[in-house]
Amino acid sequence: MKRFVSLLLALLLTLGALPLLASAADAVVYLDGVAGNDANDGLSAAAPKKTFGALTGSGSLSCVKDGGTVVVVGKAWVARDWTMPKTGGALTFTAVYGGTDYKDPTPENNPNTSFKMASGATLTIENDVIFDNIILFQENKQNTIAVSAGATLTVTDTVVLMSKPGNDYHFRILLEEGATAILSEAAQKVMTVEGSGTLLTYGDSKPAESPFKPTRGYENTFADVTNDKWFYTYVKTAYEYALANGTSATAFSPDGSFTVAQALTAAANIHTAYTGKTVRAAAAGEAWYAPYVAYCIENGIIKDGQFADYNKNITRGDMAIAFANILPDSEYAAIREKVLPDVTDGMPCAAAVRKLANAGIVGGDNKGNYNAANEITRAEACVIFTRIAVASMRDGK
């Protein structure tokens, strides 16, 4: 299963720049599986529908057949294995609407207001379903939410995950190929995700599709970057992805140095590609790199005063510091446990180097040493660029 920890979930997948709740279709229906009645119009908490029902029936889903919001003011009850009818748009299930919070977690063994599934039941969804500001309750046996290809399940960080006292919460999310689950960090801790679909973390800024893409070809562009060199693939990829340019139209200067200013410019550019943010233009009389330095400080990539001289050549240790925070931590997931004997706890760059090393982004020489004090070369910088942007190029050994 492909895991991408990071996206500001449905902002980028389906919902645009509005809040989750407001981004669903305009239709709204109120649901109470105990006190409701399908003869009601479902247009208020005082006259809720009782069942989900079919799209052509009289239950709540008939009111949101093109997508919309189901406001749960009592129990929303999935009594058995059930495939939710496929609506024409995304469905949001919430217990907070119009300034009123209907959530009621009492009694704790059967909350008065919740989305509840029978013990061991499986819910299958075939279109986008969002759980937001609601109690997702589990009785005893593990419940499963199966997500079909092309559908997206979202569990936001406002969802309350409850189970009967004495029972561990252990929902299973089953993703078909082409399905997506966007789960809060809390949900990921107690939900088992299986299948070949895509998992994203709610609240991250990374889109479902990587923002890093090749934009130009490399056809022996640089005379000093040939396919018999160890760095060929990295420089070629960095060039194709517009992560690096040559020192001239025909030369890359792979053994050349890299200044702090150049490194922070590259860090800012990768961050903007990932987040969609922009770097301001340089003011009159300002150093060309000043906007990039300011951007890195403002976005937590480096600390204010981290570097005293932006024109000096950057070391391998400082390069790790500059590039260890340009993406969310979830994008630096460890794929190995890399021991670099010359990186010790007292070194300012130790945490950054180990983070990148365990993520397969940096490594050591033939003796296993990182050589943090050495100046980084342009070719070595391309290794970092490409392995950050193209996860398949990371070293898991």
ROTORMI-623338 format. One record per residue: residue in one letter; x, z, y of N, C-alpha, C in turn. Coordinates in pm, whole numbers, padded with zeros to 5 digits, always signed. Layout:
N
aXZYXZYXZY...
END
This chain:
397
m+00085+00000-00119+00000+00000+00000+00088+00000+00123k+00051-00083+00218+00130-00093+00340+00091+00021+00432r+00190+00096+00475+00164+00208+00565+00226+00181+00700f+00145+00180+00799+00193+00169+00935+00138+00289+01010v+00235+00370+01039+00188+00486+01104+00177+00457+01251s+00131+00439+01314+00100+00423+01428+00007+00352+01490l-00106+00293+01588-00199+00213+01662-00294+00298+01733l-00325+00253+01845-00434+00329+01903-00557+00265+01846l-00579+00288+01734-00679+00241+01640-00768+00134+01690a-00892+00161+01698-00986+00054+01722-00976-00004+01861l-00896+00056+01950-00872-00009+02078-00822-00150+02055l-00726-00161+01960-00661-00289+01940-00724-00369+01829l-00792-00302+01738-00851-00376+01627-00986-00434+01662t-01072-00354+01724-01207-00403+01744-01270-00364+01876l-01221-00262+01940-01305-00200+02041-01263-00215+02186g-01155-00282+02212-01115-00301+02350-01066-00174+02414a-01075-00163+02543-01016-00051+02615-01113+00060+02646l-01235+00054+02593-01332+00159+02620-01321+00271+02517p-01379+00388+02543-01381+00494+02444-01451+00449+02318l-01416+00511+02207-01472+00471+02078-01623+00464+02078l-01683+00569+02123-01828+00577+02112-01897+00469+02192a-01847+00443+02310-01912+00346+02396-01885+00204+02354s-01789+00183+02262-01748+00048+02231-01831-00015+02121a-01910+00060+02051-01996+00002+01949-02109-00074+02018a-02190-00144+01938-02302-00216+01997-02393-00118+02070d-02481-00168+02155-02563-00083+02240-02669-00004+02163a-02709-00051+02046-02817+00014+01971-02779+00156+01931v-02874+00248+01945-02852+00389+01910-02972+00437+01830v-02946+00512+01722-03054+00572+01645-03015+00714+01609y-03112+00804+01606-03089+00943+01570-03130+00964+01425l-03053+01047+01352-03074+01065+01208-03069+01213+01173d-03168+01257+01096-03172+01393+01041-03230+01384+00902g-03143+01400+00801-03185+01384+00663-03276+01493+00612v-03299+01599+00687-03388+01708+00647-03517+01705+00728a-03504+01712+00860-03623+01724+00945-03672+01590+00998g-03600+01481+00969-03639+01352+01021-03755+01290+00944n-03801+01177+00994-03910+01104+00931-03890+00955+00963d-03890+00872+00859-03868+00729+00885-03983+00664+00960a-04093+00735+00977-04202+00684+01060-04172+00702+01208n-04074+00788+01239-04033+00807+01378-03961+00681+01428d-03953+00668+01560-03880+00553+01614-03730+00574+01616g-03684+00700+01599-03541+00728+01593-03470+00717+01726l-03543+00716+01834-03482+00694+01965-03442+00822+02036s-03467+00937+01974-03429+01063+02036-03404+01167+01929a-03340+01277+01968-03315+01386+01874-03445+01451+01831a-03549+01436+01912-03679+01495+01879-03757+01410+01779a-03718+01285+01761-03789+01195+01669-03690+01116+01585p-03609+01186+01504-03505+01117+01428-03558+01050+01302k-03485+00950+01256-03510+00893+01125-03461+00991+01018k-03506+00969+00893-03470+01061+00784-03364+01004+00690t-03368+00872+00667-03278+00811+00567-03193+00702+00633f-03093+00657+00556-03017+00540+00599-03104+00416+00583g-03151+00393+00460-03241+00283+00433-03173+00147+00436a-03253+00043+00418-03206-00094+00421-03217-00150+00562l-03147-00260+00586-03152-00320+00719-03291-00372+00753t-03366-00408+00650-03501-00461+00673-03609-00357+00651g-03566-00230+00626-03662-00124+00598-03699-00047+00723s-03733+00080+00703-03775+00165+00815-03678+00280+00840g-03565+00283+00767-03468+00389+00786-03381+00366+00909s-03283+00450+00927-03202+00447+01049-03123+00318+01064l-03072+00261+00953-02987+00144+00965-03064+00020+01011s-03195+00021+00994-03275-00092+01043-03271-00099+01195c-03238+00012+01260-03233+00017+01406-03096-00026+01461v-02997-00035+01372-02861-00072+01415-02809-00184+01326k-02894-00276+01289-02855-00380+01193-02749-00474+01249d-02735-00478+01380-02629-00558+01442-02510-00474+01484g-02508-00349+01437-02404-00255+01476-02456-00160+01582g-02392-00047+01596-02435+00051+01695-02392+00190+01659t-02464+00288+01712-02428+00428+01696-02539+00504+01625v-02501+00576+01519-02593+00663+01449-02559+00806+01489v-02650+00869+01562-02628+01006+01609-02687+01102+01506v-02601+01176+01439-02643+01266+01333-02677+01401+01393v-02806+01437+01388-02851+01564+01446-02892+01664+01338g-02873+01626+01213-02898+01714+01099-02802+01676+00989k-02850+01663+00869-02765+01621+00758-02783+01470+00735a-02672+01398+00730-02673+01260+00686-02626+01262+00541w-02713+01228+00449-02693+01262+00308-02673+01137+00223v-02556+01124+00161-02531+01019+00062-02547+01085-00074a-02660+01063-00138-02697+01140-00256-02638+01087-00386r-02584+00966-00383-02532+00905-00506-02434+00795-00466d-02374+00727-00565-02291+00612-00534-02375+00511-00456w-02320+00465-00346-02401+00381-00258-02313+00286-00179t-02357+00159-00170-02292+00062-00083-02372+00051+00046m-02312+00087+00155-02380+00082+00284-02411-00063+00319p-02534-00094+00359-02566-00231+00397-02473-00283+00506k-02436-00409+00495-02342-00468+00590-02413-00507+00718t-02380-00439+00824-02442-00466+00953-02364-00576+01027g-02423-00624+01136-02360-00733+01210-02247-00690+01300g-02225-00561+01311-02116-00509+01394-02076-00372+01345a-01982-00311+01415-01931-00181+01375-02038-00072+01389l-02031+00026+01299-02120+00143+01304-02038+00267+01336t-02083+00344+01432-02021+00472+01463-02116+00583+01423f-02067+00677+01342-02143+00797+01307-02085+00913+01386t-02169+00979+01464-02121+01086+01550-02228+01194+01561a-02186+01314+01595-02281+01423+01622-02272+01467+01768v-02206+01388+01849-02195+01415+01992-02239+01290+02067y-02344+01303+02148-02394+01186+02219-02472+01229+02343g-02457+01151+02449-02532+01178+02571-02506+01314+02630g-02384+01366+02610-02349+01496+02665-02393+01614+02580t-02453+01586+02462-02499+01695+02374-02419+01695+02246d-02373+01814+02207-02298+01831+02082-02393+01891+01978y-02427+01810+01877-02521+01853+01774-02452+01914+01653k-02321+01919+01652-02249+01972+01536-02287+02117+01512d-02313+02150+01386-02343+02288+01347-02276+02313+01212p-02164+02385+01210-02088+02404+01086-02144+02516+00997t-02255+02576+01035-02312+02684+00955-02432+02633+00876p-02457+02693+00759-02366+02782+00686-02247+02702+00631e-02137+02769+00608-02014+02698+00573-02019+02631+00437n-02114+02672+00351-02125+02607+00220-02219+02486+00223n-02284+02462+00339-02374+02348+00352-02412+02332+00499p-02321+02279+00582-02342+02275+00726-02475+02209+00765n-02538+02264+00865-02667+02212+00910-02658+02071+00967t-02544+02039+01026-02524+01905+01082-02393+01849+01028s-02403+01745+00945-02283+01688+00886-02315+01553+00823f-02208+01479+00793-02219+01362+00708-02172+01410+00571k-02263+01413+00477-02239+01481+00351-02255+01384+00234m-02169+01398+00134-02177+01315+00014-02196+01404-00108a-02278+01357-00202-02300+01432-00325-02168+01445-00400s-02156+01550-00476-02033+01578-00549-01993+01459-00636g-01873+01406-00613-01821+01296-00693-01871+01158-00653a-01955+01148-00553-02016+01020-00514-01915+00929-00444t-01939+00797-00456-01857+00696-00389-01941+00621-00287l-01891+00613-00166-01953+00534-00060-01868+00409-00040t-01931+00292-00051-01861+00166-00029-01905+00108+00105i-01808+00071+00187-01841+00009+00317-01784-00132+00319e-01863-00223+00379-01825-00364+00382-01806-00415+00525n-01825-00329+00622-01795-00364+00760-01733-00242+00828d-01698-00253+00954-01628-00146+01024-01717-00024+01042v-01666+00091+00999-01738+00218+01011-01645+00319+01076i-01696+00389+01176-01618+00486+01252-01685+00622+01242f-01608+00723+01202-01654+00862+01205-01587+00928+01325d-01668+00976+01419-01615+01030+01543-01697+01152+01584n-01631+01265+01608-01700+01387+01653-01812+01426+01559i-01780+01440+01433-01879+01474+01332-01813+01557+01223i-01890+01632+01148-01839+01706+01033-01851+01616+00910l-01740+01591+00844-01738+01515+00720-01725+01617+00608f-01835+01639+00535-01843+01751+00442-01834+01705+00297q-01757+01781+00218-01743+01755+00075-01789+01877-00002e-01866+01852-00110-01915+01965-00189-01810+02014-00288n-01811+01957-00407-01722+02006-00512-01622+01899-00558k-01672+01803-00638-01583+01702-00692-01540+01603-00584q-01428+01539-00609-01370+01445-00513-01467+01332-00479n-01483+01307-00351-01560+01192-00305-01467+01076-00276t-01521+00956-00283-01444+00835-00256-01516+00750-00151i-01441+00702-00056-01490+00599+00035-01411+00472+00003a-01479+00373-00051-01416+00246-00087-01435+00148+00028v-01327+00091+00076-01331+00000+00191-01305-00141+00142s-01402-00229+00162-01392-00367+00115-01301-00450+00204a-01256-00562+00151-01169-00653+00227-01236-00695+00357g-01160-00691+00464-01211-00729+00596-01276-00616+00672a-01297-00503+00606-01361-00388+00672-01256-00287+00718t-01293-00205+00816-01204-00101+00867-01279+00032+00870l-01220+00133+00809-01271+00270+00817-01187+00346+00917t-01253+00413+01012-01181+00493+01111-01229+00637+01104v-01136+00731+01095-01166+00874+01104-01085+00926+01222t-01151+00958+01332-01080+00998+01452-01034+01143+01444d-00956+01183+01544-00904+01320+01543-01005+01423+01590t-01129+01379+01621-01235+01474+01655-01323+01507+01534v-01295+01445+01421-01373+01469+01300-01332+01603+01239v-01433+01684+01203-01408+01813+01137-01421+01793+00987l-01317+01826+00914-01314+01808+00769-01344+01941+00702m-01458+01949+00632-01501+02076+00572-01535+02056+00425s-01512+02159+00348-01556+02162+00208-01613+02300+00179k-01681+02313+00066-01735+02443+00029-01622+02545+00016p-01645+02669+00055-01541+02772+00043-01488+02778-00100g-01357+02784-00111-01295+02790-00243-01259+02656-00300n-01304+02546-00235-01272+02411-00282-01176+02344-00185d-01074+02279-00239-00982+02205-00155-01047+02075-00110y-01017+02036+00013-01070+01910+00064-00984+01797+00007h-01044+01703-00064-00964+01599-00129-01041+01468-00143f-01083+01417-00030-01142+01284-00029-01041+01180-00077r-01092+01074-00139-01008+00960-00175-01054+00838-00095i-00960+00767-00036-00988+00644+00036-00929+00530-00048l-01013+00438-00090-00971+00328-00176-00977+00198-00095l-00863+00135-00073-00855+00017+00013-00830-00109-00070e-00922-00203-00059-00898-00334-00118-00792-00408-00036e-00732-00510-00095-00643-00597-00019-00721-00655+00098g-00667-00642+00218-00735-00691+00337-00821-00587+00405a-00832-00469+00347-00906-00359+00409-00810-00272+00491t-00866-00198+00586-00785-00112+00673-00849+00025+00685a-00766+00128+00684-00811+00264+00715-00728+00315+00832i-00796+00366+00934-00729+00426+01049-00767+00573+01049l-00674+00657+01008-00704+00798+00985-00624+00888+01078s-00687+00994+01123-00614+01094+01201-00505+01157+01114e-00409+01219+01178-00302+01286+01103-00359+01396+01015a-00459+01468+01067-00522+01575+00988-00589+01518+00864a-00657+01404+00878-00724+01342+00765-00623+01295+00661q-00511+01243+00706-00410+01193+00612-00350+01306+00527k-00355+01427+00578-00299+01540+00503-00387+01580+00385v-00516+01549+00393-00608+01595+00288-00680+01481+00219m-00656+01359+00262-00718+01243+00198-00613+01165+00122t-00645+01126+00000-00557+01044-00080-00592+00898-00055v-00495+00820-00011-00518+00678+00018-00457+00594-00092e-00540+00511-00153-00495+00426-00264-00534+00282-00236g-00473+00191-00310-00507+00051-00298-00402-00028-00223s-00430-00155-00198-00331-00246-00141-00362-00283+00004g-00455-00212+00067-00487-00239+00206-00388-00174+00300t-00425-00164+00426-00335-00116+00531-00382+00018+00585l-00289+00112+00595-00317+00244+00653-00252+00253+00789l-00330+00293+00890-00279+00317+01024-00314+00460+01063t-00239+00511+01161-00264+00646+01210-00342+00641+01340y-00457+00708+01344-00538+00713+01465-00459+00779+01578g-00460+00716+01694-00392+00772+01810-00258+00711+01838d-00200+00635+01742-00074+00568+01768-00100+00443+01850s+00007+00392+01911-00009+00277+02000+00026+00146+01933k+00059+00150+01807+00099+00026+01742-00022-00053+01696p-00029-00181+01724-00140-00262+01676-00129-00290+01529a-00238-00337+01470-00241-00365+01327-00138-00470+01291e-00116-00566+01379-00019-00670+01354+00103-00643+01440s+00222-00653+01382+00342-00620+01457+00352-00706+01583p+00389-00645+01696+00405-00722+01819+00534-00803+01821f+00623-00775+01727+00751-00843+01724+00740-00970+01639k+00759-01084+01702+00745-01211+01633+00855-01306+01678p+00899-01396+01590+00997-01497+01633+00934-01591+01735t+01008-01617+01840+00956-01704+01948+01041-01829+01968r+01154-01838+01897+01241-01954+01911+01325-01968+01785g+01378-02084+01763+01457-02108+01643+01606-02094+01669y+01680-02070+01563+01825-02064+01570+01883-02176+01485e+01949-02269+01549+02008-02383+01479+02155-02395+01520n+02237-02308+01462+02379-02302+01496+02399-02295+01648t+02315-02212+01709+02315-02201+01855+02448-02152+01908f+02508-02055+01839+02634-01997+01886+02747-02034+01791a+02853-02087+01847+02966-02131+01765+03035-02014+01696d+03024-01894+01753+03090-01778+01694+02997-01696+01604v+02881-01751+01572+02789-01685+01479+02754-01787+01371t+02833-01785+01266+02814-01878+01154+02772-01802+01030n+02717-01875+00936+02654-01809+00821+02752-01744+00724d+02880-01751+00751+02978-01682+00667+03016-01546+00725k+02955-01507+00836+02984-01379+00900+02884-01273+00855w+02930-01149+00844+02843-01041+00797+02724-01020+00889f+02741-01050+01017+02638-01023+01115+02544-01142+01139y+02565-01252+01070+02490-01375+01096+02339-01352+01096t+02288-01290+00990+02143-01272+00977+02087-01187+01090y+02164-01084+01131+02115-00994+01234+02115-01060+01372v+02222-01129+01405+02226-01198+01534+02123-01310+01537k+02113-01385+01429+02015-01494+01419+01874-01440+01440t+01840-01331+01371+01705-01274+01383+01682-01217+01522a+01781-01147+01576+01767-01091+01710+01744-01202+01811y+01811-01315+01794+01792-01428+01884+01653-01490+01866e+01613-01509+01741+01483-01570+01713+01368-01486+01767y+01385-01353+01763+01282-01262+01810+01297-01229+01959a+01390-01299+02025+01416-01278+02168+01457-01135+02198l+01529-01074+02105+01579-00939+02125+01721-00941+02182a+01787-01055+02175+01923-01068+02225+01949-01212+02266n+02035-01229+02365+02080-01360+02410+02231-01370+02399g+02283-01490+02413+02427-01508+02409+02492-01476+02541t+02623-01475+02539+02697-01457+02664+02712-01589+02737s+02682-01697+02665+02673-01831+02724+02580-01912+02636a+02560-02036+02668+02470-02120+02590+02522-02144+02450t+02652-02131+02429+02710-02163+02298+02787-02047+02235a+02793-01933+02301+02869-01819+02248+02786-01691+02253f+02804-01609+02152+02736-01479+02148+02832-01364+02174s+02958-01381+02144+03059-01275+02159+03023-01153+02075p+03016-01169+01940+02971-01060+01853+03057-00935+01859d+03186-00950+01892+03273-00833+01900+03280-00776+02040g+03204-00834+02132+03204-00786+02269+03137-00651+02282s+03161-00589+02395+03106-00455+02420+02965-00464+02476f+02903-00347+02487+02763-00336+02528+02756-00216+02620t+02713-00234+02743+02710-00122+02837+02587-00034+02817v+02591+00083+02876+02476+00173+02872+02355+00104+02938a+02380+00038+03050+02271-00030+03120+02208-00138+03032q+02290-00214+02964+02239-00319+02876+02160-00258+02760a+02209-00149+02707+02141-00083+02595+02004-00031+02638l+01997+00032+02755+01869+00086+02802+01772-00026+02839t+01825-00136+02886+01740-00252+02913+01678-00303+02783a+01760-00313+02680+01710-00357+02549+01607-00257+02495a+01636-00128+02509+01543-00025+02461+01408-00036+02533a+01413-00054+02664+01290-00067+02742+01213-00192+02702n+01284-00302+02680+01217-00427+02643+01148-00417+02507i+01212-00350+02413+01149-00332+02282+01026-00242+02295h+01039-00137+02376+00926-00046+02397+00808-00118+02463t+00835-00203+02562+00726-00275+02628+00660-00374+02534a+00739-00438+02447+00681-00530+02349+00587-00456+02255y+00624-00334+02222+00545-00254+02128+00419-00198+02192t+00429-00153+02317+00319-00082+02382+00236-00168+02477g+00292-00280+02520+00221-00361+02619+00243-00316+02762k+00328-00217+02782+00359-00172+02917+00454-00270+02986t+00480-00248+03113+00569-00334+03188+00672-00251+03265v+00783-00316+03297+00887-00254+03378+00875-00310+03519r+00880-00223+03616+00866-00267+03756+00987-00351+03796a+00971-00426+03903+01081-00505+03957+01176-00414+04033a+01301-00457+04043+01400-00380+04118+01371-00388+04267a+01387-00276+04334+01367-00272+04478+01489-00328+04550a+01473-00363+04674+01584-00416+04752+01698-00315+04757g+01818-00361+04728+01935-00276+04730+01952-00189+04607e+01861-00199+04512+01866-00117+04391+01945-00190+04282a+02016-00116+04200+02089-00176+04089+01992-00249+03996w+02037-00361+03939+01948-00443+03856+01888-00365+03741y+01963-00266+03691+01919-00192+03574+01835-00069+03608a+01825-00033+03735+01754+00090+03775+01610+00095+03724p+01532-00012+03731+01395-00004+03679+01390+00025+03529y+01487-00025+03455+01489-00003+03311+01527+00141+03278v+01621+00195+03354+01658+00335+03336+01538+00424+03368a+01473+00396+03480+01356+00475+03520+01246+00466+03414y+01226+00347+03361+01124+00328+03257+01156+00413+03134c+01282+00412+03093+01322+00489+02974+01303+00638+02995i+01329+00685+03116+01310+00827+03145+01160+00860+03149e+01082+00777+03216+00938+00802+03230+00867+00800+03096n+00917+00723+03002+00851+00709+02872+00917+00791+02761g+01003+00885+02799+01061+00977+02702+01162+00917+02608i+01216+00800+02643+01316+00737+02558+01449+00809+02572i+01483+00845+02695+01600+00928+02722+01559+01036+02820k+01645+01135+02837+01621+01240+02935+01684+01203+03068d+01627+01255+03175+01684+01234+03308+01824+01295+03310g+01923+01219+03352+02061+01267+03354+02133+01254+03222q+02070+01186+03125+02132+01171+02992+02267+01100+03001f+02275+00999+03090+02397+00922+03105+02444+00928+03250a+02573+00951+03267+02628+00963+03402+02672+00828+03457d+02713+00738+03370+02767+00609+03413+02701+00498+03332y+02616+00421+03398+02542+00317+03328+02625+00191+03306n+02739+00183+03371+02822+00063+03359+02931+00076+03252k+02945+00194+03196+03047+00209+03092+02993+00156+02959n+03085+00126+02870+03045+00078+02738+02981+00191+02659i+02876+00159+02589+02803+00262+02516+02865+00284+02378t+02866+00409+02334+02919+00441+02202+02810+00428+02097r+02852+00431+01972+02755+00424+01862+02665+00548+01863g+02721+00663+01901+02639+00784+01907+02535+00777+02015d+02575+00732+02136+02480+00721+02245+02377+00610+02220m+02418+00508+02148+02323+00402+02112+02212+00459+02025a+02247+00547+01934+02145+00609+01848+02049+00693+01932i+02102+00766+02029+02016+00846+02117+01919+00756+02193a+01968+00643+02243+01885+00553+02322+01776+00485+02242f+01797+00470+02111+01702+00393+02030+01623+00477+01930a+01642+00607+01931+01571+00692+01835+01431+00728+01879n+01396+00695+02005+01265+00735+02056+01189+00620+02121i+01222+00497+02090+01152+00385+02155+01022+00350+02083l+01003+00399+01961+00879+00381+01888+00826+00518+01847p+00700+00530+01808+00649+00658+01758+00727+00703+01635d+00732+00832+01611+00807+00886+01497+00761+00824+01365s+00634+00788+01357+00582+00730+01233+00652+00599+01198e+00708+00531+01300+00778+00405+01274+00921+00427+01227y+00963+00552+01224+01096+00585+01174+01085+00662+01041a+00984+00631+00965+00964+00702+00838+01088+00687+00749a+01130+00797+00691+01248+00797+00606+01224+00715+00480i+01317+00626+00449+01310+00548+00325+01427+00581+00233r+01512+00671+00280+01626+00715+00200+01678+00845+00260e+01769+00909+00191+01838+01026+00244+01985+00989+00258k+02024+00951+00378+02157+00899+00403+02248+01009+00458v+02356+01036+00387+02453+01137+00429+02569+01067+00497l+02596+01102+00620+02709+01049+00697+02803+01166+00722p+02912+01177+00647+02995+01298+00650+03054+01333+00785d+03072+01234+00874+03133+01265+01003+03029+01299+01111v+02902+01305+01073+02797+01344+01166+02762+01490+01138t+02800+01577+01229+02783+01721+01208+02679+01778+01304d+02630+01895+01271+02519+01955+01346+02547+01975+01494g+02670+02000+01531+02701+02028+01671+02708+01906+01761m+02698+01788+01704+02710+01665+01783+02580+01635+01857p+02586+01599+01985+02464+01568+02061+02379+01457+01998c+02444+01367+01927+02373+01253+01869+02329+01276+01725a+02357+01393+01669+02337+01415+01526+02193+01387+01482a+02097+01444+01553+01957+01428+01512+01915+01281+01520a+01957+01213+01627+01919+01073+01645+01983+00985+01537v+02109+01008+01508+02177+00928+01406+02112+00949+01270r+02085+01072+01235+02024+01100+01104+01884+01041+01094k+01810+01046+01203+01676+00987+01205+01683+00837+01177l+01772+00768+01247+01786+00624+01227+01846+00591+01091a+01939+00674+01045+02002+00648+00916+01902+00663+00802n+01823+00768+00806+01724+00790+00700+01614+00685+00702a+01592+00625+00818+01493+00517+00829+01551+00382+00789g+01679+00380+00755+01742+00256+00712+01784+00165+00825i+01797+00221+00946+01828+00140+01063+01978+00135+01091v+02047+00246+01071+02193+00248+01087+02257+00299+00958g+02387+00275+00947+02461+00321+00830+02604+00354+00866g+02689+00362+00768+02828+00397+00791+02924+00286+00751d+03054+00313+00768+03155+00216+00729+03180+00227+00579n+03287+00163+00531+03310+00164+00386+03349+00300+00332k+03373+00396+00421+03397+00534+00380+03274+00622+00402g+03169+00562+00452+03046+00636+00475+03036+00701+00611n+03134+00681+00698+03134+00745+00829+03060+00662+00933y+02994+00730+01025+02919+00662+01130+03007+00625+01249n+03110+00702+01277+03202+00675+01388+03128+00675+01523a+03068+00787+01553+02983+00799+01671+03057+00776+01801a+03185+00807+01806+03260+00794+01931+03306+00652+01958n+03299+00565+01860+03342+00427+01878+03241+00351+01964e+03292+00260+02046+03202+00174+02123+03132+00077+02029i+03004+00056+02052+02928-00034+01966+02954-00178+02009t+02957-00268+01913+02975-00409+01945+02838-00476+01960r+02839-00595+02016+02714-00669+02032+02652-00702+01896a+02734-00731+01798+02681-00760+01665+02618-00636+01603e+02684-00521+01619+02628-00397+01565+02497-00360+01636a+02490-00389+01765+02366-00362+01837+02251-00445+01780c+02280-00568+01739+02177-00654+01682+02123-00599+01550v+02206-00527+01477+02159-00463+01354+02048-00364+01388i+02071-00284+01491+01971-00186+01532+01845-00255+01583f+01862-00356+01669+01746-00427+01722+01656-00481+01611t+01717-00553+01520+01638-00622+01418+01576-00525+01318r+01648-00421+01282+01592-00327+01184+01481-00242+01244i+01483-00222+01376+01372-00152+01440+01249-00243+01445a+01270-00369+01483+01157-00460+01501+01105-00518+01371v+01192-00539+01274+01154-00604+01148+01183-00506+01034a+01082-00433+00995+01101-00324+00897+01155-00374+00764s+01126-00498+00728+01173-00551+00600+01324-00567+00596m+01390-00560+00710+01535-00573+00714+01606-00439+00706r+01532-00331+00698+01594-00199+00689+01660-00179+00554d+01762-00096+00554+01843-00072+00434+01794+00054+00363g+01734+00035+00247+01683+00149+00172+01780+00208+00073k+01902+00157+00068+02000+00205-00030+02080+00322+00024
END
